[in-house]
Amino acid sequence: MKRFALFIFLVAAMSVAALSQKVTYSDFEQEDNRDITFEIIGKMKGSLLVYKNVRKWQHKINVFGDDMKIAKTVKLDFVPEKTFNIDFVVYADYFWTIYQYQKRNTLYCMAAKMDASAQIIGEPIQIDTTQIAFLSDNKIYTTIYSEDRQKIMVFKMPKKNDHYSLVTMLFNSDMKMIRERNRQEVELDERRDNYSNFMLDNEGTLVFTKDVRSTYRESSTALDFFIKPLTSDTFSTHSIEIGKNFIDEVRLKIDNLNKRYILNSFYYKKNRGSIDGMFAWIWDKAADSAAVNAFMPIGDEIRDESKRSGQLRFALDDYFIRQIFAKKDGGFLLTAEDYSTQRTGNAGGFNRWDNFNNPFYAPNYGNSFYYYNPYSGIYRPFNSFGNQNTRYFYANILLLSYDKNANLLWSRVIQKEQFDDDNDNFLSFSTFNSGGEINFLFNDDKNRNQIIANHSVTGSGNVTRKPTLKSQERGYRFMPRLSKQVGASQFIIPCDYRGYICFARIDL
């Protein structure tokens, strides 16, 4: 009888949890097909704003009301047709639209202030212009901003012979220039050097990395860290000691609370070998010195839980670092995902070294310059590459929690197995911060049903599988990897509905 009562209690508890989850779907327009590109700008004054680029030249913003119906559609008439890059910096009741376009042989970088109704405030501001030669690369401007959004930097890195010319412009939240335009030269060997991880801390300090490898299919043999404070006209360079080890893609996290910069990478003991462990290098800004430089082997117990099949020493070879979370005590939580692809109809497999050419998750070493955008996921339009016959695999999520000295505290593996052909918009995962825990959301579609699994992880490593999110309406397919949190218990997930792009608001 007690067991029966407990069963009834559990069923009732799960029913209450399920009822507390509300899914509201948005309207869509007839031109919102799978070939558009979009970005969830955010939520302001109760309205959700979504930017859409239709047929490469039509720029618009949909304003959704609380019922997720389209309240208005605003065409961005001030944005020229030949605009090829748009960034958004969002605040409580306004946002900046920063865009670049080309007119003849001149590139223009502009900024427009817009309100919560997607109406432009004043006139667009010209930030910078650049003269370019015929057939030169025209995507030269990059926008980054601090975690508190009080500092915005626009920079460009035009290439000249054997060096880059790094030009930075620093603004406040009103796009008033804080620091005059600054130019620095950095050396470049196109076959070996890769500059990446350009980020801005809350004090206006620019940081970035450079790793060196013999070819883009090789492991890195050298790593440098660059720091340019707000008040300095030059940057300092710090060579990171990696000894005889090799590293691959480097990820950077700024810990603004503890004023530390955290670098992580998987490492190898031999070139193109199997992953041996995790590398951590932490720079203490206050002490102006490195606090940690450590190579941490990953043991057999973690490997056994992480692997899908095969020998333990190969268990981590398809894992890529996805996120780094800074903890209040100076430690950090790192997530990595088992990711690989397989091309049918081609000779040979598709291994980790080929994946370095993937512009969505790994640096493009062939271009020598790579900027990873930590603020949003990347939507891949259906059939955008034309090289079909590709199967994508996204499997387990590995979590590694370290203290401030890079000592491993705990590890966990969230089990999942996903694959799809020709497109990966419905695969991988996203995270949702609910205060005392981090939620990992991903499609659990072993039976091809669109069900979003939700696993929460606390700071002490307790993993809880929460009630799944399931659409009560047929035809919707969720894209959790591209979701965006817009409230303490609310997030937006893009969806595909019978070939049209729409959005679902999830209230937990």
Secondary structure per residue as TSV (DSSP state, phi and psi in degrees):
chain	resnum	aa	ss	phi	psi
A	1	M	-	360.0	-40.7
A	2	K	H	-64.0	-40.9
A	3	R	H	-63.0	-40.1
A	4	F	H	-64.6	-40.9
A	5	A	H	-64.5	-40.2
A	6	L	H	-63.9	-40.4
A	7	F	H	-61.7	-44.3
A	8	I	H	-62.2	-39.9
A	9	F	H	-63.1	-44.3
A	10	L	H	-65.1	-42.4
A	11	V	H	-61.7	-42.3
A	12	A	H	-65.3	-40.6
A	13	A	H	-63.3	-42.9
A	14	M	H	-66.6	-35.2
A	15	S	H	-66.3	-41.8
A	16	V	H	-62.2	-43.0
A	17	A	H	-61.8	-42.9
A	18	A	H	-64.0	-40.1
A	19	L	H	-67.6	-27.5
A	20	S	H	-76.3	-12.9
A	21	Q	-	-92.4	122.1
A	22	K	E	-118.0	130.0
A	23	V	E	-114.6	122.9
A	24	T	E	-122.8	123.0
A	25	Y	E	-94.2	147.9
A	26	S	-	-88.1	166.8
A	27	D	-	-70.9	166.7
A	28	F	-	-142.9	159.4
A	29	E	-	-104.8	159.4
A	30	Q	T	-61.5	-28.0
A	31	E	T	-85.7	-1.5
A	32	D	-	-83.6	59.2
A	33	N	B	-86.9	-175.7
A	34	R	T	-67.6	-13.6
A	35	D	T	-89.8	-2.3
A	36	I	-	-77.0	161.0
A	37	T	E	-113.4	154.0
A	38	F	E	-151.1	165.4
A	39	E	E	-148.4	132.2
A	40	I	E	-77.4	109.5
A	41	I	E	-71.7	-49.9
A	42	G	E	148.5	-171.2
A	43	K	E	-114.9	128.1
A	44	M	E	-138.2	128.9
A	45	K	T	50.1	41.0
A	46	G	T	84.0	-5.6
A	47	S	E	-107.4	144.4
A	48	L	E	-99.2	132.3
A	49	L	E	-114.9	131.2
A	50	V	E	-130.8	125.7
A	51	Y	E	-87.1	140.0
A	52	K	E	-135.2	139.4
A	53	N	E	-116.4	114.4
A	54	V	E	-108.4	127.1
A	55	R	T	55.5	31.3
A	56	K	T	72.5	-17.1
A	57	W	T	-126.8	-12.1
A	58	Q	E	-95.2	121.8
A	59	H	E	-114.8	127.4
A	60	K	E	-148.9	163.3
A	61	I	E	-128.1	125.2
A	62	N	E	-89.1	131.6
A	63	V	E	-107.3	113.6
A	64	F	E	-99.3	137.5
A	65	G	-	-80.3	-175.4
A	66	D	T	-63.9	-24.8
A	67	D	T	-87.2	5.3
A	68	M	S	65.6	17.4
A	69	K	-	-85.3	148.4
A	70	I	E	-71.9	110.3
A	71	A	E	-76.2	-36.5
A	72	K	E	-163.6	154.9
A	73	T	E	-120.2	122.8
A	74	V	E	-109.7	119.0
A	75	K	E	-83.1	132.0
A	76	L	-	-85.0	78.7
A	77	D	T	-66.4	-23.5
A	78	F	T	-78.0	-10.6
A	79	V	S	-90.1	118.8
A	80	P	-	-64.9	160.6
A	81	E	T	-62.6	-37.5
A	82	K	T	-87.6	36.7
A	83	T	E	-86.6	127.7
A	84	F	E	-120.2	4.0
A	85	N	E	-156.8	129.3
A	86	I	E	-132.7	132.3
A	87	D	E	-122.5	153.0
A	88	F	E	-126.6	134.3
A	89	V	E	-119.3	115.5
A	90	V	E	-107.3	138.1
A	91	Y	-	-124.2	-172.7
A	92	A	S	-64.2	-39.7
A	93	D	S	-135.0	12.6
A	94	Y	E	-158.0	170.3
A	95	F	E	-151.1	157.0
A	96	W	E	-102.0	133.0
A	97	T	E	-105.1	113.5
A	98	I	E	-110.2	121.1
A	99	Y	E	-137.8	158.4
A	100	Q	E	-132.1	144.6
A	101	Y	E	-148.7	166.0
A	102	Q	E	-117.2	136.4
A	103	K	E	-132.8	112.3
A	104	R	T	57.8	-121.3
A	105	N	T	-106.1	24.7
A	106	T	E	-119.9	132.6
A	107	L	E	-98.6	136.0
A	108	Y	E	-117.3	134.8
A	109	C	E	-113.9	122.0
A	110	M	E	-126.4	160.9
A	111	A	E	-137.5	135.8
A	112	A	E	-128.3	129.9
A	113	K	E	-88.1	133.3
A	114	M	E	-133.3	148.7
A	115	D	E	-93.7	-175.1
A	116	A	T	-67.5	-12.4
A	117	S	T	-100.3	11.0
A	118	A	S	65.7	28.7
A	119	Q	-	-98.7	136.5
A	120	I	E	-71.0	139.6
A	121	I	E	-105.4	112.9
A	122	G	E	74.9	-151.0
A	123	E	E	-112.2	153.9
A	124	P	E	-59.2	147.8
A	125	I	E	-105.4	131.3
A	126	Q	E	-82.8	120.0
A	127	I	E	-88.9	-43.8
A	128	D	E	-165.8	159.7
A	129	T	E	-134.7	154.9
A	130	T	E	-144.1	132.5
A	131	Q	E	-86.6	131.5
A	132	I	-	-126.1	155.9
A	133	A	-	-83.4	165.3
A	134	F	T	-61.3	133.5
A	135	L	T	68.7	13.1
A	136	S	-	-76.6	159.6
A	137	D	-	-64.7	125.3
A	138	N	-	-104.2	1.6
A	139	K	-	-100.2	77.8
A	140	I	-	-109.8	-15.4
A	141	Y	E	-94.1	139.4
A	142	T	E	-131.5	138.8
A	143	T	E	-111.4	129.0
A	144	I	E	-131.7	160.5
A	145	Y	E	-149.7	159.8
A	146	S	-	-74.9	164.3
A	147	E	T	-60.1	-36.5
A	148	D	T	-87.6	0.7
A	149	R	S	63.1	18.3
A	150	Q	S	-88.8	-10.0
A	151	K	-	-129.1	131.8
A	152	I	E	-125.4	131.7
A	153	M	E	-122.7	133.1
A	154	V	E	-113.4	127.3
A	155	F	E	-136.5	161.4
A	156	K	E	-137.8	152.5
A	157	M	-	-134.6	68.4
A	158	P	-	-65.3	143.2
A	159	K	E	-94.8	132.3
A	160	K	E	-134.0	107.7
A	161	N	T	54.1	-111.3
A	162	D	T	-105.8	28.8
A	163	H	E	-156.1	161.9
A	164	Y	E	-100.9	147.4
A	165	S	E	-108.4	102.8
A	166	L	E	-87.2	114.2
A	167	V	E	-113.9	122.2
A	168	T	E	-117.5	145.3
A	169	M	E	-134.9	122.4
A	170	L	E	-112.0	131.9
A	171	F	E	-128.9	162.7
A	172	N	-	-92.8	-170.9
A	173	S	T	-69.7	-12.9
A	174	D	T	-99.8	11.6
A	175	M	-	59.1	32.9
A	176	K	-	-92.5	132.8
A	177	M	E	-68.0	124.7
A	178	I	E	-88.5	-41.4
A	179	R	E	-129.5	130.6
A	180	E	E	-60.7	158.2
A	181	R	E	-51.7	132.0
A	182	N	E	-125.0	139.3
A	183	R	E	-124.5	130.4
A	184	Q	E	-133.6	145.4
A	185	E	E	-99.4	136.1
A	186	V	E	-127.8	140.7
A	187	E	E	-69.6	154.4
A	188	L	-	-145.1	125.8
A	189	D	-	-117.3	105.3
A	190	E	T	-58.3	-27.9
A	191	R	T	-84.2	-14.6
A	192	R	T	-125.7	-33.6
A	193	D	E	-93.3	138.9
A	194	N	E	-134.7	116.6
A	195	Y	E	-95.9	132.5
A	196	S	E	-156.5	-178.6
A	197	N	E	59.0	43.7
A	198	F	E	-73.6	117.3
A	199	M	E	-142.0	160.4
A	200	L	E	-127.3	127.5
A	201	D	-	-88.4	177.3
A	202	N	T	-67.4	-17.8
A	203	E	T	-94.0	2.2
A	204	G	-	89.3	14.8
A	205	T	-	-84.4	127.8
A	206	L	E	-90.1	133.2
A	207	V	E	-132.2	149.1
A	208	F	E	-161.5	173.2
A	209	T	E	-126.3	160.8
A	210	K	E	-138.0	124.4
A	211	D	E	-116.0	153.1
A	212	V	E	-124.4	133.1
A	213	R	-	-144.5	158.0
A	214	S	S	-68.5	-40.4
A	215	T	S	-144.0	168.4
A	216	Y	T	-69.2	-13.7
A	217	R	T	-95.1	10.1
A	218	E	S	-110.8	166.1
A	219	S	-	-80.4	154.3
A	220	S	B	-74.8	142.8
A	221	T	-	-114.4	-5.3
A	222	A	E	-151.7	151.3
A	223	L	E	-145.5	130.3
A	224	D	E	-122.0	150.4
A	225	F	E	-123.9	129.9
A	226	F	E	-112.8	138.7
A	227	I	E	-132.5	127.6
A	228	K	E	-128.6	100.2
A	229	P	-	-64.8	161.7
A	230	L	T	-57.2	-40.0
A	231	T	T	-89.4	2.2
A	232	S	-	-105.4	145.4
A	233	D	S	-91.1	-8.5
A	234	T	S	-130.1	162.6
A	235	F	-	-109.9	152.6
A	236	S	E	-97.0	147.1
A	237	T	E	-116.6	132.0
A	238	H	E	-123.2	116.6
A	239	S	E	-80.0	127.2
A	240	I	E	-95.5	127.0
A	241	E	-	-78.0	117.6
A	242	I	-	-118.3	3.5
A	243	G	T	60.4	-135.6
A	244	K	T	-93.2	7.8
A	245	N	-	-81.6	165.0
A	246	F	E	-122.8	146.7
A	247	I	E	-128.1	161.7
A	248	D	-	-114.9	-135.5
A	249	E	-	-59.2	136.4
A	250	V	-	-103.6	134.4
A	251	R	E	-117.3	140.4
A	252	L	E	-119.1	139.7
A	253	K	E	-131.2	130.6
A	254	I	E	-91.9	123.1
A	255	D	E	-99.5	90.6
A	256	N	T	-67.5	-32.7
A	257	L	T	-64.5	-46.0
A	258	N	T	-98.5	2.5
A	259	K	T	54.4	56.1
A	260	R	E	-134.5	151.8
A	261	Y	E	-115.1	124.6
A	262	I	E	-110.4	120.3
A	263	L	E	-110.6	135.9
A	264	N	E	-134.7	150.4
A	265	S	E	-162.2	150.3
A	266	F	E	-72.3	149.7
A	267	Y	E	-130.2	161.3
A	268	Y	E	-130.4	152.4
A	269	K	S	-90.0	-15.9
A	270	K	S	-140.3	153.3
A	271	N	T	-61.8	132.5
A	272	R	T	57.6	28.6
A	273	G	-	-88.1	-169.2
A	274	S	-	-84.7	153.0
A	275	I	-	-64.6	127.7
A	276	D	-	-95.8	-30.6
A	277	G	E	178.0	-158.3
A	278	M	E	-113.2	135.4
A	279	F	E	-102.9	136.7
A	280	A	E	-133.1	131.8
A	281	W	E	-133.5	124.5
A	282	I	E	-125.2	125.6
A	283	W	E	-100.9	125.6
A	284	D	E	-90.8	112.3
A	285	K	T	-67.6	-40.0
A	286	A	T	-65.6	-41.8
A	287	A	T	-82.4	-12.6
A	288	D	T	55.5	46.0
A	289	S	E	-158.4	164.6
A	290	A	E	-77.2	126.5
A	291	A	E	-90.7	-27.2
A	292	V	E	-142.4	136.5
A	293	N	E	-145.5	95.3
A	294	A	E	-138.6	140.8
A	295	F	E	-109.1	114.8
A	296	M	E	-109.4	108.6
A	297	P	E	-61.6	147.6
A	298	I	-	-104.6	121.6
A	299	G	-	-77.7	174.5
A	300	D	H	-66.7	-30.8
A	301	E	H	-64.3	-44.2
A	302	I	H	-67.5	-40.6
A	303	R	H	-62.5	-40.9
A	304	D	H	-64.0	-38.1
A	305	E	H	-76.2	-28.2
A	306	S	H	-82.0	-29.6
A	307	K	-	-75.5	152.9
A	308	R	S	-93.4	-36.1
A	309	S	S	-167.9	173.2
A	310	G	S	85.6	-169.6
A	311	Q	-	-78.9	155.4
A	312	L	G	-62.9	-36.9
A	313	R	G	-69.2	-16.0
A	314	F	G	-99.0	3.0
A	315	A	T	-61.4	-32.0
A	316	L	T	-103.3	5.1
A	317	D	T	-68.2	-17.1
A	318	D	T	-105.7	11.5
A	319	Y	E	-88.9	139.4
A	320	F	E	-127.0	139.4
A	321	I	E	-68.6	131.0
A	322	R	E	-104.9	-50.7
A	323	Q	E	-143.1	155.0
A	324	I	E	-128.3	125.2
A	325	F	E	-107.5	125.1
A	326	A	E	-82.0	136.3
A	327	K	-	-101.6	157.4
A	328	K	T	-60.6	-30.8
A	329	D	T	-86.2	7.2
A	330	G	S	96.5	-9.6
A	331	G	-	-79.7	-171.9
A	332	F	E	-153.7	152.0
A	333	L	E	-113.8	128.2
A	334	L	E	-115.3	137.4
A	335	T	E	-117.4	141.6
A	336	A	E	-136.9	153.2
A	337	E	E	-129.7	141.0
A	338	D	E	-77.1	112.1
A	339	Y	E	-137.4	132.9
A	340	S	E	-157.1	166.9
A	341	T	E	-135.0	161.5
A	342	Q	E	-139.6	127.2
A	343	R	E	-98.8	124.9
A	344	T	T	-90.4	147.1
A	345	G	T	86.2	-5.8
A	346	N	S	-110.8	149.7
A	347	A	S	-73.8	140.1
A	348	G	S	84.2	161.4
A	349	G	-	-88.8	-176.0
A	350	F	-	-121.7	102.2
A	351	N	-	-102.9	-174.4
A	352	R	H	-56.8	-37.3
A	353	W	H	-71.9	-31.3
A	354	D	H	-68.4	-33.6
A	355	N	H	-64.2	-18.2
A	356	F	T	-65.8	-13.2
A	357	N	T	-86.6	-5.4
A	358	N	-	-74.2	111.6
A	359	P	T	-72.9	-6.5
A	360	F	T	-89.0	-28.1
A	361	Y	T	-133.1	-12.1
A	362	A	S	-135.2	153.6
A	363	P	-	-60.5	146.7
A	364	N	-	-98.2	94.7
A	365	Y	G	-72.7	-18.6
A	366	G	G	-67.0	-22.2
A	367	N	G	-96.5	-7.5
A	368	S	S	67.1	-11.3
A	369	F	B	-135.3	129.6
A	370	Y	-	-140.4	132.1
A	371	Y	-	-123.3	116.9
A	372	Y	-	-91.0	124.4
A	373	N	-	-87.5	110.7
A	374	P	S	-84.4	0.0
A	375	Y	S	-93.9	-20.2
A	376	S	S	-155.2	159.0
A	377	G	-	-79.1	174.5
A	378	I	-	-117.0	122.4
A	379	Y	-	-85.9	131.6
A	380	R	-	-106.3	107.5
A	381	P	-	-54.9	142.9
A	382	F	T	-60.6	136.2
A	383	N	T	58.6	30.3
A	384	S	-	-77.7	-18.6
A	385	F	S	-101.6	-20.2
A	386	G	S	77.9	-13.4
A	387	N	-	-95.8	71.8
A	388	Q	-	-68.7	-166.9
A	389	N	-	65.5	36.9
A	390	T	E	-118.0	128.2
A	391	R	E	-107.5	128.9
A	392	Y	E	-100.8	135.3
A	393	F	E	-120.6	125.0
A	394	Y	E	-126.2	117.8
A	395	A	E	-120.4	-138.9
A	396	N	E	-57.6	153.2
A	397	I	E	-108.0	125.1
A	398	L	E	-102.9	130.3
A	399	L	E	-116.8	128.9
A	400	L	E	-127.1	121.5
A	401	S	E	-108.4	126.8
A	402	Y	E	-121.7	153.4
A	403	D	-	-84.8	-175.2
A	404	K	T	-67.2	-16.4
A	405	N	T	-101.0	13.1
A	406	A	-	66.9	30.7
A	407	N	-	-89.1	132.3
A	408	L	E	-69.4	125.5
A	409	L	E	-93.8	-46.2
A	410	W	E	-162.2	162.2
A	411	S	E	-136.7	148.4
A	412	R	E	-142.8	154.6
A	413	V	E	-127.4	124.1
A	414	I	E	-94.6	115.9
A	415	Q	-	-79.1	129.7
A	416	K	-	-156.6	159.0
A	417	E	-	-146.1	113.9
A	418	Q	E	-132.4	145.8
A	419	F	E	-154.7	156.9
A	420	D	E	-159.1	158.9
A	421	D	E	-102.7	132.0
A	422	D	S	73.6	-12.1
A	423	N	-	-155.7	143.2
A	424	D	-	-122.6	20.4
A	425	N	T	-62.3	-25.6
A	426	F	T	-97.1	5.1
A	427	L	-	-107.3	180.0
A	428	S	S	70.6	-155.8
A	429	F	-	-148.9	168.9
A	430	S	E	-134.5	166.5
A	431	T	E	-117.9	149.9
A	432	F	E	-134.2	116.4
A	433	N	E	-89.5	114.5
A	434	S	-	-108.4	23.7
A	435	G	S	104.1	-90.1
A	436	G	S	-85.1	0.5
A	437	E	E	-152.5	161.3
A	438	I	E	-112.3	128.4
A	439	N	E	-99.0	135.2
A	440	F	E	-108.6	119.2
A	441	L	E	-113.4	132.0
A	442	F	E	-158.7	156.4
A	443	N	E	-71.3	127.5
A	444	D	-	-110.0	87.7
A	445	D	-	-123.3	49.0
A	446	K	T	-60.5	-31.1
A	447	N	T	-102.1	19.6
A	448	R	S	64.9	17.6
A	449	N	-	-92.7	142.0
A	450	Q	-	-85.5	93.0
A	451	I	E	-124.7	127.5
A	452	I	E	-93.3	117.0
A	453	A	E	-81.2	146.7
A	454	N	E	-132.9	109.7
A	455	H	E	-112.4	126.2
A	456	S	E	-104.7	146.3
A	457	V	E	-129.8	128.0
A	458	T	E	-89.3	172.4
A	459	G	T	-64.3	-23.5
A	460	S	T	-91.1	-1.5
A	461	G	-	97.1	9.0
A	462	N	-	-76.5	123.9
A	463	V	E	-106.2	128.0
A	464	T	E	-125.0	129.9
A	465	R	E	-88.8	113.5
A	466	K	E	-91.4	166.1
A	467	P	E	-55.2	140.6
A	468	T	E	-73.0	157.2
A	469	L	E	-100.0	123.9
A	470	K	E	-131.5	131.8
A	471	S	-	-69.1	131.7
A	472	Q	S	-86.2	-4.1
A	473	E	S	-116.9	140.5
A	474	R	T	-78.9	153.5
A	475	G	T	98.7	-11.5
A	476	Y	E	-93.7	135.3
A	477	R	E	-123.5	123.6
A	478	F	E	-83.4	150.3
A	479	M	-	-121.5	74.3
A	480	P	G	-59.6	-34.1
A	481	R	G	-58.5	-25.5
A	482	L	G	-101.4	11.2
A	483	S	-	-73.5	163.7
A	484	K	E	-141.7	130.8
A	485	Q	E	-77.7	129.8
A	486	V	E	-123.0	2.6
A	487	G	E	-164.1	175.2
A	488	A	T	-60.6	-32.5
A	489	S	T	-137.6	34.3
A	490	Q	E	-141.4	136.6
A	491	F	E	-146.1	160.9
A	492	I	E	-112.9	130.4
A	493	I	E	-119.2	123.8
A	494	P	E	-64.9	150.1
A	495	C	E	-135.5	155.3
A	496	D	E	-107.9	123.2
A	497	Y	E	-123.4	98.5
A	498	R	T	52.6	42.5
A	499	G	T	94.5	-4.2
A	500	Y	E	-110.6	149.4
A	501	I	E	-94.0	127.1
A	502	C	E	-139.7	-171.1
A	503	F	E	-139.5	145.4
A	504	A	E	-116.4	129.8
A	505	R	E	-94.8	124.6
A	506	I	E	-107.3	121.6
A	507	D	E	-109.4	118.4
A	508	L	-	-95.1	360.0
